[in-house]
């Protein structure tokens, strides 16, 4: 009498674990999000400078000066 509900709980736990493992296996490896400091190699320093100017982190004078320095 006491084993019926216990076996039902164990059965449900095993079933949920099996479904979770199957979903993980079918989904392939998970590498997580890329680190914030990781910069793709295809971006140049000029691209980064343009992005900072577009976001408003630097003004036009600073953008022009840094672009000139990068060009040298």
Long-range contacts (C-beta under 8 A, 24 or more apart in sequence): 45-70, 46-70
